[in-house]
Amino acid sequence: MAEVDEGRDLVAFRSGIRDWLEANCPSEMRDGAGGEEAICWGGTTWVFTCEAQKIWLERCAEVGYTVPTWPKAYGGAGLSRDEDKILKEEMQALGARSPLDSFGIWMLGPALLKFGSEEQKLQFLPPIARGEIRWCQGYSEPGAGSDLAGVQTHAADQGDSWLVNGQKIWTSYADRADWIFALLRTDREAKKHLGISFVLMDMRSKGITTRPIRLISGASPFCETFFEDVEVPKHQVVGTINRGWDVAKYLLTHEREMISNGGNVMGSGRALGAVLAEAETGQSDPVLRGEAMRAEIDSLALEMTLERYKDQAEGGQGVGDASAMLKYMGTELNKKRLELIMAADGAAALTWGETPASSWLRTKANSIEGGTSEVMLSIISRRILNLPG
C-alpha cells in the first residue's frame, strides 16, 4: 500500500511541476538550447542575454530549482532523486533551458555539503543557488596536470592566515570568477598526497592576477592564475588541514560526472537525429544516419548508467573510480556527436564563430580537462578491471 501511495504522490508531484513550469518558464527560455551561448553562469559580473533569462533564474532560485536536491536551508528544494528526475523530465519535455549552470553547482557544492563546516555551507551555498557567486577551479599547475598530487602552489602558515604564492593553469573562466577553490601545499615535508589543503579564496584578494589563454577555437575560456603573497584566512580551508586530497578526490568524481554529460552542454540539447535531419547530407547519407543511431543508443546507455550510479551514490555507495569510466565515455561520445554534425554540414560547417566548428574544436578539451582520456583508461584498467600494470 505504501508503494501505491508513493506512486500517487509522484503523479501529483509531476502534475504540479508541469503546471509550475507552464506558468513560470518564459517563452524565450523554451527553445531547448543547450550550447555555450544558452548557458547562464551567474556571478557578480554576469550580464544576462535577455530579461527572460534573468526572470527564469530568479523564479527557479526562489523555489530552489537551480539546485533541486540540495537542502532547503542551503538554497535547494530538498527534492528526492525521483522528484529531481521528474523535474528534469518535465523541463526537457517543455524545452526549458537550464536556469543556472556553474562550477559551484557541479563541483564545489557537493564537496561543501560533504566536507564543509556549517558556517561555510551557510555562507557559500545559498549564493551559489541564487547565481550570485561564480567559482573557478584552481587544480592544475604547469608542473602538475594529470599528476595532480604534485601541486606546488604553497600556502605558508601565518598564524590566523595563509600566505599563498604560486601559479595555476587551465583555470576555466578565472577572469570572470568571483571566488576560486584551490589545492594548495600546506606542508612541504609531507608525502606527495598528504600536505595538501583545499582552500577557498576571493578572486578580488590583493596579489591574485589572471591571464587568458587563447585557444585554437579563438576563444579564451582558460586562464593562467598567479598568486603573489595572497593572504587567506584559515577558516577558508574546507575539511581538515593537510587532508585536502580527500576533498579533491570527491570533487573530481563530480567534475568527471559533469563532463560526462558534456553532450548536452557543449553540443546540442536536441536528439542527434533531429540535428542531422536539418542538414542535406544528414538526410541523404545512410552511413551517416546509421552512425548517428549508434551514437544515440550509446548516449542512452550512458544516461542509464549515470542514473544507476547516482542511485547508488544516494544509497551511500558512492561513484568512486567508476567516475573515470563515465568521464571517458561521455567525452568520447561528445566528440563523436560533433564529428557527425560536422560531417552532415559538410563545407558549411567550416565557418567560424558560434558554429558546429567551434563546438567541435571545444570537445577536444573534454578529453583533457578533468583528467585525460589516457589517464581515465589507466584508472579503468587498474582499479576497475584489475588488470596487471
C-alpha positions as CSV (number, residue, x, y, z in Angstrom):
1,M,0.0,0.0,0.0
2,A,2.9,2.4,0.8
3,E,4.3,1.9,-2.7
4,V,0.9,2.8,-4.2
5,D,0.7,5.9,-2.1
6,E,4.2,6.9,-3.1
7,G,3.4,6.4,-6.7
8,R,0.3,8.6,-6.4
9,D,2.4,11.3,-4.7
10,L,4.8,11.3,-7.6
11,V,2.0,11.5,-10.1
12,A,0.7,14.5,-8.2
13,F,4.2,16.0,-8.0
14,R,4.6,15.6,-11.7
15,S,1.3,17.4,-12.4
16,G,2.3,20.2,-10.0
17,I,5.7,20.6,-11.7
18,R,4.2,20.7,-15.1
19,D,1.8,23.4,-14.0
20,W,4.5,25.4,-12.4
21,L,6.8,25.2,-15.4
22,E,4.0,26.2,-17.7
23,A,3.2,29.2,-15.5
24,N,6.7,30.4,-14.8
25,C,9.1,29.5,-17.7
26,P,9.2,32.4,-20.1
27,S,8.5,31.5,-23.7
28,E,12.0,32.7,-24.8
29,M,13.5,30.0,-22.4
30,R,11.6,27.2,-24.1
31,D,13.8,26.7,-27.2
32,G,15.7,23.7,-25.9
33,A,19.0,25.4,-26.5
34,G,21.9,23.7,-24.7
35,G,25.1,25.3,-26.2
36,E,27.5,27.7,-24.6
37,E,25.6,30.7,-25.8
38,A,22.5,29.5,-23.9
39,I,24.2,29.0,-20.5
40,C,23.5,31.3,-17.6
41,W,26.7,31.2,-15.4
42,G,25.7,33.8,-12.8
43,G,28.1,35.8,-10.6
44,T,28.6,39.4,-9.9
45,T,29.9,40.2,-13.4
46,W,27.3,38.2,-15.3
47,V,25.3,40.1,-18.0
48,F,22.0,38.4,-18.8
49,T,21.4,37.8,-22.5
50,C,17.8,39.0,-22.2
51,E,15.3,39.8,-19.5
52,A,13.7,36.4,-19.8
53,Q,16.9,34.7,-18.7
54,K,17.0,36.9,-15.6
55,I,13.4,36.2,-14.8
56,W,13.8,32.4,-15.3
57,L,16.8,32.3,-12.9
58,E,15.0,34.3,-10.3
59,R,11.9,32.2,-10.4
60,C,13.8,28.9,-10.2
61,A,16.1,30.2,-7.4
62,E,13.1,31.3,-5.4
63,V,11.8,27.7,-5.1
64,G,15.2,26.0,-5.1
65,Y,15.0,24.6,-8.6
66,T,18.6,25.7,-9.5
67,V,19.8,23.0,-7.1
68,P,16.8,20.8,-6.6
69,T,18.3,18.1,-4.4
70,W,20.1,20.5,-2.0
71,P,18.5,21.0,1.4
72,K,16.2,24.0,1.6
73,A,18.4,25.6,4.3
74,Y,21.1,25.9,1.7
75,G,19.0,27.3,-1.2
76,G,17.7,24.0,-2.7
77,A,14.3,22.5,-2.9
78,G,15.0,19.4,-0.9
79,L,13.7,17.1,-3.7
80,S,14.3,13.3,-3.6
81,R,16.1,11.7,-6.5
82,D,12.8,10.5,-8.0
83,E,11.4,14.1,-7.8
84,D,14.5,15.5,-9.3
85,K,14.2,13.1,-12.2
86,I,10.6,14.2,-12.8
87,L,11.6,17.9,-12.7
88,K,14.3,17.2,-15.3
89,E,11.9,15.2,-17.5
90,E,9.3,17.9,-17.4
91,M,11.8,20.6,-18.2
92,Q,13.1,18.7,-21.1
93,A,9.5,18.0,-22.4
94,L,8.9,21.7,-22.3
95,G,12.2,22.5,-23.9
96,A,13.1,24.6,-20.9
97,R,16.7,25.8,-20.7
98,S,18.7,25.2,-17.5
99,P,18.2,28.3,-15.3
100,L,21.8,28.2,-14.0
101,D,25.0,26.3,-14.6
102,S,28.2,26.7,-12.6
103,F,31.2,25.0,-11.1
104,G,29.7,26.0,-7.8
105,I,26.7,23.7,-8.5
106,W,28.5,20.9,-10.3
107,M,31.7,20.6,-8.2
108,L,32.1,22.8,-5.1
109,G,28.6,22.5,-3.8
110,P,28.7,18.7,-3.4
111,A,32.1,19.0,-1.8
112,L,30.9,21.6,0.7
113,L,27.8,19.6,1.5
114,K,30.1,16.6,2.5
115,F,33.2,18.3,4.0
116,G,32.3,21.9,4.7
117,S,31.5,23.4,8.1
118,E,28.0,24.6,8.9
119,E,29.3,28.2,8.7
120,Q,30.8,27.6,5.2
121,K,27.7,25.9,4.0
122,L,25.5,28.9,5.1
123,Q,28.0,31.4,3.7
124,F,28.5,29.9,0.3
125,L,25.7,27.5,-0.8
126,P,22.7,29.9,-0.9
127,P,24.6,32.5,-3.0
128,I,25.6,29.7,-5.4
129,A,22.0,28.5,-5.6
130,R,20.8,32.1,-6.4
131,G,23.6,32.6,-9.0
132,E,25.2,35.4,-7.0
133,I,28.7,34.0,-6.9
134,R,30.7,32.4,-9.7
135,W,33.5,30.0,-8.9
136,C,36.6,28.7,-10.8
137,Q,38.8,25.7,-10.0
138,G,42.5,26.0,-9.1
139,Y,43.8,22.5,-9.6
140,S,46.2,22.1,-12.5
141,E,49.7,23.8,-12.5
142,P,52.4,24.0,-15.2
143,G,54.1,21.0,-13.5
144,A,51.1,19.3,-12.1
145,G,48.4,18.4,-14.6
146,S,47.4,14.7,-14.7
147,D,49.8,14.3,-11.8
148,L,47.6,16.5,-9.6
149,A,49.2,15.4,-6.3
150,G,52.3,17.2,-7.5
151,V,50.9,20.7,-6.9
152,Q,53.5,23.2,-5.6
153,T,51.5,26.4,-5.1
154,H,52.4,27.0,-1.5
155,A,50.4,28.3,1.5
156,A,52.7,29.4,4.3
157,D,51.3,29.3,7.9
158,Q,51.0,32.9,9.2
159,G,49.0,32.1,12.4
160,D,45.4,33.1,11.6
161,S,46.0,33.2,7.9
162,W,47.9,31.6,5.0
163,L,50.3,33.4,2.6
164,V,49.8,31.9,-0.8
165,N,52.4,32.0,-3.6
166,G,52.4,30.1,-6.9
167,Q,50.6,29.6,-10.2
168,K,47.6,27.6,-11.6
169,I,46.9,27.0,-15.2
170,W,43.9,26.0,-17.3
171,T,41.8,27.8,-14.8
172,S,38.4,27.9,-16.6
173,Y,36.8,31.4,-16.6
174,A,39.1,32.6,-13.8
175,D,39.0,36.1,-15.3
176,R,35.2,36.1,-14.7
177,A,35.0,34.3,-11.4
178,D,34.3,35.8,-8.0
179,W,36.0,33.1,-6.0
180,I,38.3,30.1,-6.5
181,F,38.5,26.7,-4.8
182,A,42.1,25.6,-5.0
183,L,44.5,22.8,-3.9
184,L,47.5,24.3,-2.0
185,R,50.5,22.7,-0.5
186,T,50.4,23.5,3.2
187,D,53.1,21.0,4.3
188,R,56.2,20.7,2.1
189,E,57.7,17.9,4.2
190,A,54.7,15.5,3.9
191,K,54.4,12.7,1.4
192,K,53.0,13.6,-2.1
193,H,49.3,13.1,-1.5
194,L,49.5,14.5,2.0
195,G,50.3,18.1,3.0
196,I,47.7,19.4,0.5
197,S,44.7,21.6,1.7
198,F,41.5,22.5,-0.1
199,V,41.2,26.3,0.2
200,L,38.6,28.9,-0.8
201,M,39.9,32.3,-2.0
202,D,38.3,35.6,-3.0
203,M,39.5,36.4,-6.5
204,R,39.5,40.1,-5.6
205,S,42.2,39.5,-3.0
206,K,45.4,41.5,-3.4
207,G,48.0,39.5,-5.2
208,I,45.8,37.4,-7.5
209,T,46.0,38.1,-11.2
210,T,44.8,36.2,-14.3
211,R,45.8,35.9,-17.9
212,P,43.5,34.3,-20.5
213,I,44.9,31.6,-22.8
214,R,43.8,31.9,-26.4
215,L,42.7,28.5,-27.8
216,I,42.6,27.1,-31.3
217,S,38.9,28.0,-31.5
218,G,39.7,31.6,-30.9
219,A,38.0,31.7,-27.5
220,S,39.8,32.1,-24.2
221,P,37.8,30.3,-21.6
222,F,41.0,29.0,-19.8
223,C,43.4,31.2,-17.9
224,E,46.7,31.3,-16.1
225,T,46.2,32.4,-12.5
226,F,49.0,33.9,-10.4
227,F,49.3,34.2,-6.6
228,E,51.8,36.6,-5.1
229,D,51.7,37.0,-1.3
230,V,48.0,36.5,-1.1
231,E,46.6,36.5,2.4
232,V,43.8,33.9,3.0
233,P,42.0,33.4,6.4
234,K,42.5,30.0,8.0
235,H,38.7,29.4,8.2
236,Q,38.5,29.2,4.4
237,V,40.1,25.7,4.5
238,V,37.4,23.1,3.7
239,G,37.8,19.9,5.7
240,T,41.0,19.1,7.6
241,I,44.2,21.0,7.0
242,N,46.7,18.8,5.0
243,R,43.9,16.4,4.1
244,G,42.6,18.3,1.1
245,W,43.3,15.3,-1.2
246,D,40.2,13.7,0.3
247,V,38.1,16.7,-0.7
248,A,39.9,16.8,-4.1
249,K,39.1,13.2,-5.0
250,Y,35.5,13.6,-4.0
251,L,35.1,16.7,-6.1
252,L,36.8,15.1,-9.1
253,T,34.1,12.4,-9.2
254,H,31.5,15.1,-9.6
255,E,33.6,17.0,-12.1
256,R,34.0,13.9,-14.3
257,E,30.3,13.1,-14.0
258,M,29.6,16.7,-15.1
259,I,32.0,16.4,-18.1
260,S,30.5,13.0,-19.0
261,N,27.2,14.9,-19.5
262,G,29.1,17.3,-21.9
263,G,26.9,16.3,-24.9
264,N,24.1,18.5,-23.5
265,V,26.4,21.4,-22.7
266,M,28.9,21.5,-25.5
267,G,26.8,20.1,-28.2
268,S,23.0,20.5,-28.5
269,G,20.2,19.6,-26.2
270,R,18.2,18.1,-29.2
271,A,18.4,14.5,-30.3
272,L,21.2,13.9,-32.8
273,G,18.8,12.6,-35.4
274,A,16.8,15.8,-35.3
275,V,20.0,17.8,-35.8
276,L,21.2,15.8,-38.8
277,A,17.7,15.9,-40.4
278,E,18.1,19.6,-40.9
279,A,21.3,19.0,-42.9
280,E,21.1,17.9,-46.5
281,T,23.9,15.4,-46.2
282,G,22.4,14.0,-42.9
283,Q,19.2,13.2,-44.7
284,S,20.7,11.5,-47.8
285,D,23.7,9.6,-46.3
286,P,22.6,6.2,-44.9
287,V,26.0,5.5,-43.4
288,L,25.9,8.8,-41.5
289,R,22.4,8.0,-40.3
290,G,23.5,4.6,-39.1
291,E,26.4,6.1,-37.2
292,A,24.1,8.7,-35.7
293,M,21.7,6.0,-34.5
294,R,24.6,4.1,-32.9
295,A,25.7,7.3,-31.1
296,E,22.2,7.9,-29.8
297,I,21.9,4.4,-28.5
298,D,25.3,4.7,-26.8
299,S,24.2,8.0,-25.3
300,L,21.1,6.4,-23.9
301,A,23.2,3.6,-22.4
302,L,25.5,6.2,-20.8
303,E,22.5,8.1,-19.5
304,M,21.0,5.0,-17.8
305,T,24.4,4.1,-16.4
306,L,24.7,7.6,-14.9
307,E,21.3,7.2,-13.3
308,R,22.3,3.8,-11.8
309,Y,25.4,5.3,-10.3
310,K,23.5,8.3,-9.0
311,D,21.1,5.9,-7.3
312,Q,24.0,4.0,-5.7
313,A,25.5,7.3,-4.6
314,E,22.3,8.3,-2.9
315,G,22.3,4.9,-1.1
316,G,25.8,5.7,0.3
317,Q,27.9,3.6,-2.0
318,G,29.5,6.4,-3.9
319,V,30.7,6.5,-7.5
320,G,34.4,6.3,-6.8
321,D,36.7,5.1,-9.6
322,A,33.7,4.5,-11.9
323,S,33.7,8.2,-12.5
324,A,36.7,7.6,-14.8
325,M,34.6,5.3,-16.9
326,L,31.7,7.8,-17.1
327,K,34.0,10.6,-17.9
328,Y,35.8,8.7,-20.7
329,M,32.6,7.5,-22.3
330,G,30.9,10.9,-22.0
331,T,33.8,12.8,-23.6
332,E,34.3,10.3,-26.4
333,L,30.6,10.3,-27.2
334,N,30.5,14.1,-27.2
335,K,33.4,14.2,-29.7
336,K,31.6,11.7,-31.9
337,R,28.4,13.7,-31.7
338,L,30.1,16.9,-33.0
339,E,32.1,14.9,-35.6
340,L,28.8,13.6,-37.1
341,I,27.3,17.1,-37.1
342,M,30.3,18.5,-38.9
343,A,30.2,15.6,-41.4
344,A,26.5,16.3,-42.1
345,D,27.0,20.0,-42.6
346,G,29.9,19.4,-45.0
347,A,31.7,22.5,-46.2
348,A,29.1,24.7,-44.5
349,A,30.4,23.6,-41.1
350,L,33.8,25.1,-41.8
351,T,32.8,28.6,-40.7
352,W,33.8,30.5,-37.6
353,G,32.0,31.9,-34.6
354,E,29.2,30.2,-32.8
355,T,29.0,27.2,-35.2
356,P,29.5,23.5,-35.1
357,A,33.1,24.0,-35.9
358,S,33.9,25.9,-32.7
359,S,31.9,23.4,-30.7
360,W,33.8,20.6,-32.4
361,L,37.1,22.2,-31.5
362,R,36.0,22.7,-27.9
363,T,35.1,19.0,-27.5
364,K,38.9,18.2,-27.8
365,A,39.3,19.8,-24.4
366,N,36.7,17.5,-22.9
367,S,39.2,14.6,-23.2
368,I,41.9,16.6,-21.4
369,E,40.2,18.5,-18.6
370,G,39.2,16.6,-15.5
371,G,41.9,14.0,-16.3
372,T,43.0,13.0,-19.8
373,S,41.3,10.1,-21.6
374,E,44.6,8.2,-21.3
375,V,44.6,8.6,-17.5
376,M,41.0,7.6,-17.4
377,L,41.7,4.4,-19.3
378,S,44.6,3.7,-16.9
379,I,42.3,4.1,-13.9
380,I,39.7,1.8,-15.5
381,S,42.3,-0.9,-16.3
382,R,44.0,-0.9,-12.9
383,R,41.2,-0.1,-10.4
384,I,38.0,-1.4,-12.1
385,L,39.2,-4.3,-14.3
386,N,42.2,-5.2,-12.0
387,L,44.5,-5.7,-15.0
388,P,48.2,-6.1,-14.3
389,G,50.3,-2.9,-14.5
